[in-house]
């Protein structure tokens, strides 16, 4: 006799197939919690999208092997860091007028020019202009390739973050780190190819900035925190024997299920995540333990600083070096938030106070990273990218002791070091006020294409079939900027 589809209380009775499916999902969730957490927790593995494709590998001989992305969330002011504009001080307090109003900048004709509160000096043998806001980075100026002509699309944090990370202002696409991890894989099977060294908050645009979207879920970022245990469930709750048994049972169940589903790649990605998580439990604690580093090196990075935010950031930057040494392809570091703002460099007011705080928190560790990588012979094969999602306006509503700068994407600065980028150079230029890129404007797609090129990947060939077409990080845009390559 067939069982009724409805219980006597009116609730819908599950068929044996449905019960089996639900039981399996429950087992997956329970085993996942017992074995280890999914990297980052961006979403259900079933959201990974289409069947996993075979990794492409390098298209040509790479110049670099790894990337460390120092993400300056919120947008550091280009005219207070690397883009010297004496005309701003000369015309300070004068109205900008209608000519300088732009949809790519928070602007109106009544705003006034605002000169930099910091002095600029030419640094090193290259004579690169760097302001006194960055005394430590100034010492490594001859290693920096500064791009002064970056341009964005919209002066909004969420959209600009997604553009910088995914190549699209609406997101819904894999992040730069996910593309690189998928294209090249990790050099260490005990670690993921893409690690996010986060500081306990999520930037505008959300976790999609670090996701894998339609690429397999195993290529999304794995998050390591600055405080406490670096990764959830990194300390096993079971003995090694019991854990191995659970993983074996889970892998067998997944293997059986993947043979019956139309999307086996989703199931395989889940299994790969679990397996990586177990291996990470054996590897991550050692890599995250920076006490193993010599004291003088810890001091070089700023570890032990009385400023807790500097101490946390310095710890994450040192971990980044340890991760690339261990074979992780792409490491991103976010900035600590010291005032509750999830865009730490976003100084619409109190520019001097808070830009100085951000600089104190971050620049010593970034400069130390460049020095440390070079001393270890790793700078040639590691790209250090320092960038925010936007710059800041060269004008302000009114000059005062608490004046700030607003959102600005029509011309701003980033820098790269190592990995075959030309050191001690400035590329591109903005106009006399730093308002618009007027020489060699570079888009985010150009930046992405050039980064991929240095890693041995052709941005036009690195594609993944999804939504009826071959998707690219650079979509239908981008060029390799040979002028900034050595």
C-alpha positions in Angstrom: 0.0 0.0 0.0 1.4 3.4 -0.9 1.9 5.8 1.9 -0.1 9.0 1.7 1.6 12.2 0.7 0.1 14.0 3.6 0.3 13.4 7.4 -2.9 13.3 9.4 -2.2 16.8 10.7 -2.2 18.1 7.2 1.6 18.5 6.8 3.1 17.3 3.5 4.7 13.9 4.0 8.1 13.5 2.4 8.7 10.7 -0.1 11.5 8.3 0.6 13.5 10.1 -2.1 12.9 13.5 -0.5 13.7 12.2 2.9 16.9 10.7 1.5 17.9 14.0 -0.1 17.1 15.9 3.1 19.0 13.4 5.2 22.0 13.8 2.9 21.9 17.6 3.1 21.7 17.3 6.9 24.7 15.0 6.9 26.7 17.3 4.7 26.0 20.2 7.1 26.8 18.2 10.2 29.9 16.7 8.8 31.1 20.1 7.5 30.7 21.6 11.0 32.6 18.7 12.4 35.4 18.6 9.9 35.9 22.3 9.2 34.1 25.4 7.9 33.7 26.3 4.3 36.2 29.0 3.2 34.8 32.4 4.0 31.2 31.3 4.1 30.1 33.3 1.1 27.2 31.1 0.3 25.9 27.6 -0.2 28.2 25.5 -2.4 25.3 24.9 -4.7 25.6 28.5 -5.7 28.9 27.7 -7.4 27.3 27.5 -10.8 28.3 25.4 -13.7 30.4 22.3 -13.9 34.1 22.8 -13.0 36.3 23.2 -16.0 39.9 22.0 -16.2 42.3 24.6 -15.0 44.1 26.3 -17.9 47.6 26.8 -16.5 49.9 29.5 -17.7 49.6 30.7 -21.3 53.1 32.0 -21.5 56.2 32.1 -19.3 55.3 34.0 -16.1 57.3 36.8 -14.6 55.6 36.5 -11.2 54.1 33.7 -9.2 52.1 35.4 -6.5 50.2 38.6 -5.7 49.8 40.4 -2.3 47.0 42.9 -2.6 47.1 45.6 0.1 43.6 46.9 -0.3 43.3 50.5 1.0 39.5 50.4 1.5 37.8 53.8 1.3 40.1 55.5 -1.1 43.4 57.2 0.0 43.8 60.8 -1.3 46.1 60.8 -4.4 46.8 64.5 -4.0 48.1 63.8 -0.4 50.2 60.8 -1.2 51.8 60.3 -4.6 50.4 63.0 -6.9 52.0 66.3 -6.1 49.9 69.3 -7.1 51.3 72.7 -5.9 48.5 74.5 -7.8 46.1 73.3 -5.1 47.9 75.3 -2.4 48.3 78.3 -4.7 44.6 78.4 -5.4 43.4 77.1 -2.0 40.0 78.5 -1.0 39.1 79.6 -4.6 35.9 78.2 -6.1 36.5 75.5 -8.6 33.8 76.7 -11.0 31.6 74.8 -13.4 34.5 73.6 -15.6 35.6 71.2 -12.9 32.3 69.7 -12.1 32.1 66.0 -13.0 29.8 63.0 -12.6 32.9 61.0 -11.6 33.6 63.2 -8.6 31.5 64.6 -5.8 31.5 68.1 -7.0 29.7 71.4 -7.6 30.9 74.8 -8.8 30.8 76.3 -5.3 33.4 74.0 -3.8 36.9 75.3 -3.2 40.4 74.0 -4.0 42.1 72.3 -1.0 45.9 72.1 -0.9 47.6 69.2 0.7 48.4 69.5 4.4 51.5 67.4 3.9 54.8 68.4 2.2 55.9 66.5 -0.9 59.5 65.6 -1.5 61.4 63.8 -4.2 62.6 60.5 -2.9 65.5 58.1 -3.6 67.5 58.0 -6.8 64.4 58.0 -8.9 63.1 61.3 -7.5 59.6 59.9 -7.1 57.3 62.4 -5.4 56.0 61.0 -2.1 54.4 63.1 0.7 55.4 63.2 4.3 52.3 61.2 5.1 54.3 58.1 4.1 57.8 58.4 5.6 58.4 54.6 5.5 57.1 54.1 2.0 59.2 57.0 1.0 62.3 54.9 1.9 61.4 52.3 -0.7 60.3 54.8 -3.4 62.9 53.3 -5.8 61.0 50.0 -5.7 57.6 51.5 -6.5 55.8 51.7 -9.8 53.2 54.5 -9.2 50.3 54.8 -11.6 48.9 58.3 -11.3 46.2 58.0 -13.9 43.7 55.4 -12.7 40.1 56.0 -13.6 36.9 54.4 -12.4 33.3 54.5 -13.4 31.1 55.6 -10.4 32.2 57.5 -7.3 30.5 55.0 -5.0 32.2 52.7 -2.6 30.2 49.5 -3.3 30.3 49.8 -7.1 34.0 50.8 -7.1 35.0 48.0 -4.8 33.2 45.5 -7.0 34.8 47.0 -10.1 38.3 46.7 -8.6 37.7 43.2 -7.4 35.5 41.6 -10.1 35.9 43.9 -13.1 32.2 44.8 -13.0 30.4 47.5 -11.0 27.5 45.2 -10.3 29.6 42.3 -9.3 28.0 38.9 -10.0 31.3 37.7 -11.3 34.4 36.0 -9.8 36.9 38.1 -8.0 40.5 38.7 -9.3 41.9 36.3 -6.7 39.4 33.6 -7.7 40.3 33.9 -11.4 44.0 33.6 -10.5 43.5 30.7 -8.2 41.4 28.9 -10.8 43.8 29.7 -13.6 47.0 28.7 -11.8 46.0 26.7 -8.8 47.9 26.7 -5.5 51.5 25.5 -5.2 50.6 23.9 -1.9 47.8 21.3 -1.7 47.5 22.0 2.1 46.4 25.6 1.4 43.9 27.3 -0.8 45.0 29.4 -3.7 43.3 32.5 -2.5 43.4 33.8 1.1 41.8 37.0 2.5 43.5 38.4 5.6 40.6 40.3 7.0 40.2 42.6 9.9 36.8 41.7 11.3 34.5 43.6 9.0 33.2 43.5 5.4 33.8 46.3 2.9 31.2 47.9 0.8 30.0 45.6 -1.9 30.0 42.7 0.5 31.6 39.3 0.4 31.0 39.3 -3.3 34.3 41.2 -3.5 36.1 38.0 -2.6 33.7 35.3 -4.1 34.0 32.8 -6.9 30.6 33.4 -8.4 30.2 31.0 -11.3 33.6 29.5 -10.9 33.7 26.4 -8.6 33.2 27.3 -4.9 36.7 26.0 -4.0 38.2 29.1 -5.6 36.6 31.7 -3.4 38.7 33.4 -0.7 39.5 31.6 2.5 39.4 34.2 5.3 42.0 34.5 8.1 41.3 36.9 10.9 43.7 39.1 12.7 42.2 38.4 16.2 41.7 35.1 17.9 41.7 31.8 15.9 42.6 32.9 12.3 40.0 30.5 10.8 36.8 29.0 12.2 37.2 25.4 13.3 40.9 25.4 12.7 41.4 23.4 15.8 40.0 19.9 15.2 37.3 18.7 17.6 38.0 15.1 16.9 41.0 12.8 16.8 42.8 12.5 13.5 41.5 9.0 13.1 37.8 10.0 13.6 38.2 13.0 11.4 39.7 10.9 8.6 36.8 8.4 9.0 34.2 11.2 8.7 35.9 12.7 5.6 36.1 9.3 4.0 32.3 8.6 4.6 31.5 12.1 3.3 33.7 11.7 0.2 32.1 8.3 -0.6 28.5 9.8 -0.2 29.4 12.7 -2.4 31.0 10.4 -5.0 27.8 8.3 -5.2 25.6 11.4 -5.4 27.7 13.2 -8.0 27.1 10.3 -10.4 23.3 10.9 -10.2 23.2 14.7 -10.5 23.3 16.9 -13.5 25.8 19.2 -11.7 28.6 16.9 -10.4 31.0 19.8 -10.4 29.1 21.4 -7.5 29.4 18.3 -5.4 33.0 17.8 -6.3 33.7 21.4 -5.3 32.2 20.8 -1.9 34.3 17.6 -1.4 37.4 19.6 -2.4 36.6 22.3 0.1 36.2 19.7 2.9 39.5 18.0 2.0 41.3 21.4 1.8 39.8 22.3 5.2 41.2 19.2 6.9 44.7 19.8 5.4 44.5 23.5 6.5 44.0 22.4 10.1 47.4 20.9 9.9 49.1 23.8 8.1 47.4 27.1 9.0 48.2 27.3 12.7 51.9 27.1 11.9 51.8 29.7 9.2 49.6 32.0 11.2 52.0 31.8 14.2 54.2 34.9 13.6 56.0 34.4 16.9 58.2 32.1 14.9 59.7 35.2 13.1 62.8 36.9 14.5 62.0 39.8 16.9 63.9 42.3 14.7 61.7 41.4 11.8 58.5 41.7 13.8 59.6 45.2 14.9 60.3 46.1 11.2 56.7 45.3 10.4 55.4 47.2 13.4 54.3 44.2 15.5 54.2 45.2 19.1 53.0 48.7 18.4 51.1 50.4 21.2 48.4 51.1 18.5 46.4 47.9 18.4 45.2 48.6 14.9 48.8 48.9 13.6 49.7 45.7 15.5 46.8 43.8 13.9 47.6 45.0 10.4 51.3 44.4 10.8 50.5 40.8 11.9 48.4 40.2 8.8 51.0 41.6 6.4 53.7 39.4 7.9 51.3 36.4 7.5 50.9 37.4 3.9 54.6 36.9 3.3 54.5 33.6 5.0 51.5 32.5 2.9 53.1 33.3 -0.4 56.3 31.6 0.8 54.1 28.5 1.4 52.7 28.7 -2.2 49.4 30.6 -1.9 48.8 32.4 -5.2 46.8 35.4 -4.2 46.6 37.1 -0.7 44.5 40.1 0.0 44.8 42.3 3.1 42.1 44.7 4.3 42.6 47.6 6.5 41.4 47.7 10.2 38.5 50.0 10.9 39.2 52.2 13.9 36.1 54.4 13.9 33.3 52.0 12.9 33.6 53.0 9.2 33.8 50.0 6.8 35.7 52.3 4.4 38.7 53.3 6.7 40.3 55.8 4.2 36.9 57.5 3.5 37.6 60.9 5.1 34.8 63.3 4.1 35.9 65.3 7.2 38.9 65.2 9.6 41.3 64.4 6.7 44.5 65.2 8.6 43.5 63.3 11.7 42.3 60.1 10.0 44.6 59.9 7.0 47.5 60.1 9.5 45.9 57.3 11.5 45.5 55.1 8.5 49.0 55.8 7.4 50.4 55.0 10.8 48.4 51.8 10.8 49.4 50.5 7.4 52.5 52.0 5.7 55.2 50.7 7.9 54.1 47.1 7.4 53.7 47.6 3.6 57.2 49.1 3.3 58.6 46.3 5.5 56.9 43.7 3.3 58.7 45.1 0.2 62.1 45.1 2.0 61.5 41.6 3.5 60.5 40.1 0.1 63.6 41.6 -1.6 65.9 40.3 1.1 64.5 36.8 0.7 64.8 37.0 -3.1 61.0 36.9 -3.4 60.2 40.4 -4.7 61.0 39.5 -8.3 58.3 36.8 -8.3 55.8 38.5 -6.0 53.6 41.4 -7.1 52.7 43.8 -4.3 49.6 45.8 -5.3 48.7 48.8 -3.1 45.3 50.3 -4.2 42.0 51.7 -3.0 38.8 51.7 -5.0 39.0 55.4 -5.7 40.8 58.6 -4.9 39.6 61.8 -3.2 38.5 65.2 -4.5 41.1 67.9 -4.8 38.4 70.3 -3.5 36.2 70.5 -0.5 33.0 72.4 0.5 35.0 74.8 2.8 38.5 75.2 4.2 38.6 74.5 7.9 40.5 72.6 10.5 38.3 69.5 10.0 38.0 69.7 6.2 37.9 66.5 4.2 37.8 65.2 0.7 35.0 63.3 -1.1 34.7 60.5 -3.6 36.7 60.8 -6.8 37.3 58.3 -9.7 38.3 60.5 -12.6 42.0 60.3 -11.7 43.8 58.7 -8.8 46.9 56.8 -7.8 47.9 53.2 -7.0 51.3 51.5 -6.9 52.8 48.2 -7.7 56.2 46.7 -6.6 58.1 43.6 -7.7 56.8 41.0 -10.1 58.5 42.6 -13.1 56.9 46.0 -12.7 59.3 48.9 -13.5 60.6 50.3 -10.2 61.1 54.0 -9.3 58.7 55.3 -11.9 55.5 57.3 -12.2 53.2 56.5 -15.0 50.4 58.7 -16.3 49.4 62.1 -15.0 46.4 64.1 -13.9 45.8 67.8 -14.7 47.4 70.6 -12.6 44.7 70.2 -9.9 44.6 66.4 -9.8 41.0 66.3 -11.0 41.2 64.3 -14.2 43.6 61.8 -15.7 45.0 63.5 -18.8 48.0 61.3 -19.7 47.8 57.5 -20.2 44.5 56.9 -18.3 44.3 53.3 -17.0 41.2 51.4 -16.2 40.7 48.6 -13.8 40.5 46.2 -16.7 43.9 47.4 -17.9 45.3 46.8 -14.4 43.7 43.3 -14.3 45.0 42.4 -17.8 48.5 43.5 -16.8 48.5 41.6 -13.5 47.3 38.4 -15.3 50.0 38.9 -18.0 52.8 39.0 -15.3 51.4 35.7 -13.9 51.6 34.0 -17.3 47.9 34.4 -18.1 46.4 35.9 -21.2 43.3 37.9 -20.1 41.6 37.2 -23.4 42.2 33.4 -23.2 41.4 33.0 -19.5 37.7 32.2 -20.0 35.0 30.2 -18.3 31.8 29.2 -20.1 28.8 30.6 -18.3 25.5 32.1 -19.3 25.9 31.1 -22.9 29.2 32.8 -23.5 32.9 32.7 -22.5 33.3 34.9 -19.5 36.5 36.9 -18.7 37.7 38.8 -15.8 38.2 41.8 -18.2 34.9 41.2 -20.0 35.5 42.7 -23.4 38.0 45.4 -22.2 41.5 45.8 -21.1 45.0 45.9 -22.4 48.4 44.9 -21.1 50.2 48.1 -20.1 53.7 47.2 -21.4 55.0 50.7 -20.5 55.1 49.8 -16.8 56.8 46.5 -17.2 60.5 46.0 -16.9 
